[in-house]
Amino acid sequence: MLDKKKIDPFDDVYILRSKKFSDERGHFTEAFNQKSFTEIINRDLHFVQDNLSVSRNGVLRGLHFQRNPHAQAKLIRVLEGKILDVIVDIRLQSPSFSKWQSIELDEEDNEMLFVPEGFAHGFLVVSEIAKIQYKTSSYYHPESDVTLRWNDKDLGVNWRLDDFKISSLIISEKDLKGLSLVDLKIKNFFFCK
């Protein structure tokens, strides 16, 4: 059984929470149920790949997406630790185009973030270590993989570094060379249905 909370300003991004059953032995949670998932997002979507990312404090990954026809919807869950998850709408026809939102996800809240195709996605590790599992609706396709610059001035994402007392970031060379929104427009990399 899943509960759903919409993430503003987007119509189709949700926090999903599954029930947690606890007793003196520990706890049990149904991690994923295709039927419940399909019903709650009102869409027939199947995942084809599960990824596990383990990172330490100050690691910033993203903002990543894949271009059509290999665009990916994602279902993100934190297994250990805490992250600030950031999504950016790159759907050209969307009323929320170029808007972003950040969501804190941790192991305690038993929440998953559903992000449909057409969003760039990244996260900042704010705990000592974080283990993130995410499902994708398309296989990884290196030729379609694009990085939107994490600190693009036109986006103005607030990564809340001061809030989390993070003084230095660990970012891959690939992510440091991410494209700006202007670059995405020039290269015609925005998501279109």
SETIFI-882294 format. One record per residue: residue number from 1; x, y, z of N, C-alpha, C in turn. Coordinates in pm, whole numbers, always signed. Layout:
REM SETIFI-882294
{kelo NUM, {X, Y, Z}, {X, Y, Z}, {X, Y, Z}}
...
//
This chain:
REM SETIFI-882294
{kelo 1, {+84, -118, +0}, {+0, +0, +0}, {+89, +125, +0}}
{kelo 2, {+59, +217, -89}, {+136, +340, -101}, {+50, +462, -77}}
{kelo 3, {+109, +564, -15}, {+49, +696, -6}, {+125, +786, -101}}
{kelo 4, {+57, +889, -153}, {+117, +976, -253}, {+100, +1122, -213}}
{kelo 5, {+209, +1200, -231}, {+204, +1345, -209}, {+267, +1413, -331}}
{kelo 6, {+192, +1504, -394}, {+241, +1576, -512}, {+347, +1677, -471}}
{kelo 7, {+449, +1692, -554}, {+556, +1789, -530}, {+533, +1909, -620}}
{kelo 8, {+499, +2023, -561}, {+477, +2146, -638}, {+608, +2199, -691}}
{kelo 9, {+611, +2264, -804}, {+499, +2306, -888}, {+465, +2205, -997}}
{kelo 10, {+504, +2080, -981}, {+489, +1981, -1088}, {+362, +1899, -1069}}
{kelo 11, {+299, +1862, -1180}, {+176, +1784, -1173}, {+199, +1635, -1159}}
{kelo 12, {+319, +1588, -1189}, {+340, +1444, -1199}, {+467, +1396, -1129}}
{kelo 13, {+513, +1473, -1031}, {+625, +1431, -945}, {+566, +1404, -807}}
{kelo 14, {+599, +1288, -750}, {+537, +1248, -624}, {+638, +1192, -524}}
{kelo 15, {+608, +1217, -398}, {+668, +1141, -289}, {+573, +1025, -262}}
{kelo 16, {+626, +905, -263}, {+548, +785, -234}, {+598, +725, -104}}
{kelo 17, {+506, +687, -20}, {+544, +628, +109}, {+474, +494, +125}}
{kelo 18, {+553, +391, +150}, {+495, +259, +175}, {+485, +237, +326}}
{kelo 19, {+393, +152, +362}, {+371, +124, +505}, {+491, +50, +563}}
{kelo 20, {+522, +83, +687}, {+632, +19, +759}, {+572, -52, +880}}
{kelo 21, {+602, -180, +894}, {+551, -259, +1005}, {+668, -289, +1099}}
{kelo 22, {+656, -241, +1222}, {+765, -255, +1319}, {+721, -335, +1441}}
{kelo 23, {+813, -411, +1495}, {+794, -477, +1623}, {+931, -499, +1687}}
{kelo 24, {+938, -581, +1791}, {+1064, -599, +1864}, {+1174, -664, +1777}}
{kelo 25, {+1137, -726, +1667}, {+1235, -790, +1579}, {+1300, -692, +1482}}
{kelo 26, {+1234, -578, +1460}, {+1281, -482, +1360}, {+1162, -429, +1282}}
{kelo 27, {+1178, -417, +1151}, {+1065, -371, +1071}, {+1065, -437, +934}}
{kelo 28, {+948, -429, +870}, {+927, -484, +737}, {+857, -380, +652}}
{kelo 29, {+903, -367, +528}, {+840, -278, +430}, {+838, -348, +296}}
{kelo 30, {+725, -342, +228}, {+722, -387, +89}, {+791, -280, +7}}
{kelo 31, {+909, -310, -45}, {+991, -209, -113}, {+930, -163, -245}}
{kelo 32, {+869, -253, -320}, {+809, -216, -447}, {+704, -317, -486}}
{kelo 33, {+591, -267, -535}, {+482, -350, -584}, {+433, -286, -714}}
{kelo 34, {+451, -354, -826}, {+418, -295, -957}, {+271, -255, -966}}
{kelo 35, {+181, -339, -917}, {+38, -309, -926}, {+3, -183, -846}}
{kelo 36, {+49, -174, -723}, {+22, -56, -640}, {+83, +69, -701}}
{kelo 37, {+205, +56, -754}, {+273, +170, -816}, {+195, +221, -937}}
{kelo 38, {+152, +130, -1024}, {+76, +168, -1143}, {-53, +239, -1104}}
{kelo 39, {-122, +188, -1004}, {-248, +250, -960}, {-225, +389, -903}}
{kelo 40, {-122, +407, -823}, {-104, +535, -754}, {-54, +646, -847}}
{kelo 41, {+28, +611, -948}, {+72, +717, -1040}, {-20, +726, -1163}}
{kelo 42, {-118, +636, -1169}, {-218, +637, -1276}, {-152, +630, -1415}}
{kelo 43, {-58, +537, -1426}, {+20, +526, -1549}, {+83, +388, -1555}}
{kelo 44, {+83, +328, -1673}, {+144, +196, -1690}, {+292, +214, -1724}}
{kelo 45, {+375, +210, -1623}, {+519, +233, -1638}, {+593, +118, -1572}}
{kelo 46, {+688, +62, -1643}, {+767, -48, -1589}, {+914, -9, -1586}}
{kelo 47, {+981, -52, -1482}, {+1123, -23, -1466}, {+1206, -139, -1519}}
{kelo 48, {+1321, -105, -1579}, {+1404, -207, -1642}, {+1543, -219, -1579}}
{kelo 49, {+1578, -124, -1493}, {+1713, -124, -1436}, {+1708, -69, -1294}}
{kelo 50, {+1781, -133, -1203}, {+1799, -84, -1066}, {+1945, -44, -1050}}
{kelo 51, {+1967, +74, -992}, {+2102, +124, -969}, {+2122, +150, -821}}
{kelo 52, {+2244, +132, -774}, {+2280, +161, -636}, {+2399, +256, -637}}
{kelo 53, {+2383, +368, -570}, {+2490, +468, -561}, {+2529, +482, -414}}
{kelo 54, {+2657, +471, -385}, {+2709, +490, -250}, {+2805, +607, -256}}
{kelo 55, {+2778, +709, -175}, {+2859, +832, -179}, {+2878, +885, -38}}
{kelo 56, {+2982, +968, -23}, {+3010, +1026, +109}, {+2967, +1172, +115}}
{kelo 57, {+2976, +1227, +233}, {+2934, +1365, +260}, {+3000, +1462, +163}}
{kelo 58, {+2919, +1552, +108}, {+2970, +1654, +18}, {+2972, +1614, -129}}
{kelo 59, {+2939, +1489, -159}, {+2933, +1447, -299}, {+2807, +1505, -362}}
{kelo 60, {+2825, +1568, -476}, {+2713, +1620, -554}, {+2716, +1551, -690}}
{kelo 61, {+2606, +1486, -724}, {+2594, +1416, -852}, {+2482, +1481, -932}}
{kelo 62, {+2509, +1509, -1059}, {+2402, +1561, -1144}, {+2435, +1699, -1199}}
{kelo 63, {+2338, +1747, -1264}, {+2200, +1707, -1284}, {+2190, +1627, -1415}}
{kelo 64, {+2148, +1501, -1408}, {+2154, +1410, -1521}, {+2017, +1383, -1582}}
{kelo 65, {+2018, +1357, -1712}, {+1899, +1306, -1781}, {+1944, +1238, -1910}}
{kelo 66, {+1851, +1163, -1969}, {+1877, +1101, -2099}, {+1778, +1158, -2200}}
{kelo 67, {+1829, +1186, -2320}, {+1745, +1239, -2427}, {+1659, +1128, -2487}}
{kelo 68, {+1549, +1170, -2550}, {+1465, +1076, -2624}, {+1545, +1011, -2735}}
{kelo 69, {+1518, +888, -2771}, {+1409, +804, -2721}, {+1447, +720, -2598}}
{kelo 70, {+1551, +761, -2527}, {+1599, +685, -2411}, {+1573, +757, -2278}}
{kelo 71, {+1478, +850, -2278}, {+1447, +924, -2156}, {+1408, +827, -2045}}
{kelo 72, {+1439, +866, -1921}, {+1416, +778, -1807}, {+1325, +842, -1703}}
{kelo 73, {+1224, +767, -1661}, {+1155, +798, -1536}, {+1237, +730, -1427}}
{kelo 74, {+1234, +787, -1305}, {+1314, +731, -1195}, {+1229, +720, -1069}}
{kelo 75, {+1259, +618, -992}, {+1201, +600, -859}, {+1318, +587, -763}}
{kelo 76, {+1333, +688, -676}, {+1454, +705, -595}, {+1423, +678, -448}}
{kelo 77, {+1507, +599, -385}, {+1491, +567, -242}, {+1628, +572, -175}}
{kelo 78, {+1633, +630, -55}, {+1756, +631, +24}, {+1752, +511, +119}}
{kelo 79, {+1850, +424, +107}, {+1858, +306, +193}, {+1934, +334, +321}}
{kelo 80, {+2027, +429, +314}, {+2107, +467, +431}, {+2150, +612, +414}}
{kelo 81, {+2140, +690, +523}, {+2186, +828, +520}, {+2079, +926, +477}}
{kelo 82, {+2126, +1040, +425}, {+2034, +1149, +389}, {+2091, +1226, +270}}
{kelo 83, {+2002, +1266, +179}, {+2042, +1345, +63}, {+1945, +1462, +43}}
{kelo 84, {+1994, +1562, -27}, {+1908, +1666, -82}, {+1895, +1633, -229}}
{kelo 85, {+1776, +1593, -270}, {+1751, +1552, -407}, {+1696, +1672, -484}}
{kelo 86, {+1748, +1696, -603}, {+1707, +1812, -684}, {+1660, +1764, -820}}
{kelo 87, {+1545, +1818, -862}, {+1492, +1788, -995}, {+1463, +1919, -1068}}
{kelo 88, {+1482, +1916, -1200}, {+1458, +2033, -1285}, {+1373, +1988, -1403}}
{kelo 89, {+1263, +2059, -1427}, {+1175, +2029, -1539}, {+1238, +2080, -1668}}
{kelo 90, {+1271, +1989, -1760}, {+1329, +2029, -1888}, {+1233, +1995, -2004}}
{kelo 91, {+1104, +1985, -1972}, {+1003, +1959, -2075}, {+963, +2093, -2136}}
{kelo 92, {+998, +2113, -2260}, {+984, +2243, -2326}, {+841, +2295, -2324}}
{kelo 93, {+741, +2208, -2338}, {+601, +2252, -2342}, {+536, +2258, -2203}}
{kelo 94, {+609, +2228, -2100}, {+553, +2223, -1965}, {+535, +2362, -1905}}
{kelo 95, {+424, +2386, -1834}, {+408, +2514, -1764}, {+513, +2535, -1655}}
{kelo 96, {+576, +2427, -1610}, {+680, +2440, -1508}, {+821, +2423, -1567}}
{kelo 97, {+833, +2446, -1699}, {+963, +2434, -1765}, {+1068, +2520, -1694}}
{kelo 98, {+1183, +2464, -1669}, {+1301, +2523, -1604}, {+1282, +2550, -1455}}
{kelo 99, {+1171, +2509, -1399}, {+1152, +2520, -1254}, {+1221, +2401, -1187}}
{kelo 100, {+1266, +2423, -1064}, {+1333, +2317, -990}, {+1271, +2304, -851}}
{kelo 101, {+1299, +2192, -790}, {+1255, +2168, -653}, {+1359, +2079, -586}}
{kelo 102, {+1378, +2100, -456}, {+1466, +2013, -379}, {+1384, +1943, -271}}
{kelo 103, {+1419, +1819, -247}, {+1347, +1735, -151}, {+1449, +1661, -66}}
{kelo 104, {+1434, +1666, +65}, {+1520, +1588, +154}, {+1466, +1446, +160}}
{kelo 105, {+1553, +1350, +135}, {+1517, +1209, +145}, {+1614, +1141, +240}}
{kelo 106, {+1561, +1056, +327}, {+1648, +981, +418}, {+1592, +843, +443}}
{kelo 107, {+1669, +762, +513}, {+1629, +624, +540}, {+1513, +616, +640}}
{kelo 108, {+1497, +717, +723}, {+1397, +712, +831}, {+1254, +727, +782}}
{kelo 109, {+1232, +811, +680}, {+1096, +845, +639}, {+1030, +742, +550}}
{kelo 110, {+1107, +643, +502}, {+1049, +537, +420}, {+979, +593, +296}}
{kelo 111, {+1040, +693, +234}, {+980, +759, +119}, {+1061, +731, -8}}
{kelo 112, {+989, +735, -119}, {+1050, +726, -252}, {+1007, +848, -330}}
{kelo 113, {+1092, +894, -418}, {+1060, +1007, -505}, {+1040, +953, -646}}
{kelo 114, {+920, +978, -702}, {+895, +941, -841}, {+915, +1063, -929}}
{kelo 115, {+1006, +1049, -1027}, {+1038, +1156, -1121}, {+1012, +1104, -1262}}
{kelo 116, {+918, +1164, -1335}, {+889, +1116, -1471}, {+996, +1156, -1571}}
{kelo 117, {+984, +1105, -1692}, {+1072, +1145, -1800}, {+1064, +1296, -1818}}
{kelo 118, {+1173, +1357, -1864}, {+1170, +1500, -1890}, {+1221, +1586, -1775}}
{kelo 119, {+1287, +1523, -1679}, {+1346, +1596, -1567}, {+1495, +1565, -1558}}
{kelo 120, {+1573, +1668, -1528}, {+1712, +1647, -1490}, {+1711, +1617, -1340}}
{kelo 121, {+1802, +1531, -1296}, {+1801, +1486, -1157}, {+1943, +1483, -1101}}
{kelo 122, {+1954, +1523, -975}, {+2082, +1514, -906}, {+2060, +1513, -756}}
{kelo 123, {+2168, +1491, -682}, {+2156, +1493, -537}, {+2287, +1532, -472}}
{kelo 124, {+2274, +1581, -349}, {+2386, +1617, -263}, {+2378, +1530, -138}}
{kelo 125, {+2488, +1465, -103}, {+2491, +1382, +18}, {+2517, +1472, +138}}
{kelo 126, {+2423, +1471, +233}, {+2435, +1559, +350}, {+2461, +1482, +479}}
{kelo 127, {+2462, +1350, +473}, {+2500, +1266, +588}, {+2644, +1219, +566}}
{kelo 128, {+2696, +1145, +663}, {+2834, +1094, +651}, {+2850, +1008, +525}}
{kelo 129, {+2752, +924, +503}, {+2750, +838, +384}, {+2604, +823, +343}}
{kelo 130, {+2580, +795, +216}, {+2443, +770, +171}, {+2444, +659, +67}}
{kelo 131, {+2345, +570, +81}, {+2323, +465, -18}, {+2188, +493, -82}}
{kelo 132, {+2190, +515, -213}, {+2070, +552, -286}, {+2042, +444, -389}}
{kelo 133, {+1918, +394, -388}, {+1876, +299, -489}, {+1775, +368, -578}}
{kelo 134, {+1792, +354, -708}, {+1691, +411, -796}, {+1664, +320, -915}}
{kelo 135, {+1536, +312, -947}, {+1489, +236, -1061}, {+1479, +330, -1180}}
{kelo 136, {+1505, +278, -1301}, {+1489, +358, -1422}, {+1401, +284, -1522}}
{kelo 137, {+1326, +361, -1600}, {+1233, +303, -1696}, {+1298, +273, -1831}}
{kelo 138, {+1420, +319, -1851}, {+1498, +288, -1973}, {+1639, +250, -1930}}
{kelo 139, {+1702, +170, -2012}, {+1839, +131, -1983}, {+1933, +249, -2000}}
{kelo 140, {+2045, +244, -1931}, {+2146, +348, -1948}, {+2193, +347, -2093}}
{kelo 141, {+2197, +465, -2154}, {+2237, +480, -2294}, {+2337, +595, -2301}}
{kelo 142, {+2468, +563, -2300}, {+2571, +668, -2288}, {+2559, +779, -2391}}
{kelo 143, {+2519, +746, -2514}, {+2509, +848, -2618}, {+2395, +946, -2594}}
{kelo 144, {+2299, +910, -2509}, {+2185, +997, -2478}, {+2200, +1069, -2345}}
{kelo 145, {+2305, +1036, -2273}, {+2328, +1090, -2139}, {+2373, +1237, -2147}}
{kelo 146, {+2304, +1323, -2072}, {+2335, +1466, -2071}, {+2342, +1513, -1926}}
{kelo 147, {+2433, +1607, -1899}, {+2442, +1668, -1767}, {+2410, +1816, -1778}}
{kelo 148, {+2313, +1860, -1700}, {+2280, +2001, -1685}, {+2363, +2055, -1570}}
{kelo 149, {+2428, +2167, -1590}, {+2520, +2221, -1490}, {+2449, +2245, -1356}}
{kelo 150, {+2507, +2192, -1251}, {+2448, +2196, -1117}, {+2435, +2339, -1065}}
{kelo 151, {+2523, +2430, -1110}, {+2521, +2568, -1059}, {+2490, +2670, -1169}}
{kelo 152, {+2410, +2629, -1267}, {+2371, +2719, -1375}, {+2299, +2842, -1316}}
{kelo 153, {+2348, +2960, -1350}, {+2290, +3084, -1294}, {+2145, +3103, -1336}}
{kelo 154, {+2109, +3057, -1457}, {+1971, +3072, -1502}, {+1874, +2984, -1424}}
{kelo 155, {+1924, +2875, -1368}, {+1841, +2789, -1284}, {+1833, +2841, -1141}}
{kelo 156, {+1947, +2877, -1087}, {+1951, +2928, -950}, {+1915, +2827, -843}}
{kelo 157, {+1954, +2701, -862}, {+1924, +2598, -761}, {+1996, +2631, -630}}
{kelo 158, {+1921, +2627, -521}, {+1978, +2648, -388}, {+2009, +2510, -329}}
{kelo 159, {+2136, +2474, -328}, {+2178, +2344, -277}, {+2189, +2344, -124}}
{kelo 160, {+2165, +2457, -59}, {+2158, +2469, +87}, {+2286, +2420, +156}}
{kelo 161, {+2399, +2454, +98}, {+2528, +2410, +152}, {+2549, +2459, +295}}
{kelo 162, {+2509, +2583, +323}, {+2524, +2637, +459}, {+2434, +2563, +558}}
{kelo 163, {+2311, +2533, +517}, {+2218, +2460, +605}, {+2277, +2327, +651}}
{kelo 164, {+2346, +2262, +560}, {+2401, +2129, +590}, {+2548, +2134, +631}}
{kelo 165, {+2601, +2256, +647}, {+2740, +2275, +692}, {+2840, +2201, +601}}
{kelo 166, {+2818, +2216, +471}, {+2909, +2155, +373}, {+2998, +2265, +317}}
{kelo 167, {+3128, +2254, +344}, {+3221, +2359, +304}, {+3288, +2330, +170}}
{kelo 168, {+3296, +2203, +131}, {+3355, +2173, +0}, {+3278, +2059, -65}}
{kelo 169, {+3268, +2066, -197}, {+3194, +1967, -273}, {+3288, +1871, -344}}
{kelo 170, {+3240, +1751, -365}, {+3311, +1651, -444}, {+3224, +1626, -567}}
{kelo 171, {+3274, +1670, -684}, {+3196, +1664, -808}, {+3284, +1602, -916}}
{kelo 172, {+3227, +1512, -994}, {+3303, +1448, -1102}, {+3338, +1549, -1210}}
{kelo 173, {+3441, +1517, -1286}, {+3482, +1601, -1399}, {+3368, +1616, -1499}}
{kelo 174, {+3298, +1506, -1523}, {+3184, +1508, -1616}, {+3077, +1607, -1570}}
{kelo 175, {+3045, +1604, -1441}, {+2941, +1693, -1390}, {+2987, +1838, -1387}}
{kelo 176, {+3116, +1860, -1364}, {+3169, +1997, -1368}, {+3159, +2057, -1508}}
{kelo 177, {+3158, +1972, -1610}, {+3149, +2019, -1748}, {+3005, +2018, -1800}}
{kelo 178, {+2907, +2013, -1710}, {+2767, +2011, -1750}, {+2729, +2132, -1833}}
{kelo 179, {+2622, +2117, -1909}, {+2572, +2222, -1997}, {+2479, +2317, -1922}}
{kelo 180, {+2471, +2440, -1968}, {+2376, +2537, -1913}, {+2242, +2519, -1983}}
{kelo 181, {+2138, +2584, -1930}, {+2008, +2584, -1998}, {+2022, +2640, -2139}}
{kelo 182, {+2101, +2745, -2154}, {+2123, +2806, -2286}, {+2187, +2704, -2380}}
{kelo 183, {+2287, +2630, -2330}, {+2352, +2526, -2411}, {+2251, +2419, -2454}}
{kelo 184, {+2163, +2379, -2362}, {+2063, +2277, -2394}, {+1974, +2325, -2507}}
{kelo 185, {+1937, +2454, -2503}, {+1852, +2509, -2609}, {+1925, +2510, -2742}}
{kelo 186, {+2049, +2553, -2742}, {+2129, +2558, -2866}, {+2142, +2418, -2927}}
{kelo 187, {+2165, +2318, -2841}, {+2183, +2181, -2890}, {+2050, +2108, -2911}}
{kelo 188, {+1938, +2176, -2879}, {+1805, +2117, -2892}, {+1794, +1989, -2809}}
{kelo 189, {+1842, +1994, -2685}, {+1842, +1879, -2596}, {+1723, +1877, -2499}}
{kelo 190, {+1633, +1974, -2508}, {+1518, +1973, -2417}, {+1428, +1855, -2450}}
{kelo 191, {+1353, +1814, -2350}, {+1263, +1700, -2365}, {+1135, +1745, -2435}}
{kelo 192, {+1098, +1677, -2540}, {+972, +1702, -2611}, {+904, +1568, -2631}}
{kelo 193, {+773, +1566, -2610}, {+699, +1440, -2632}, {+670, +1422, -2778}}
//
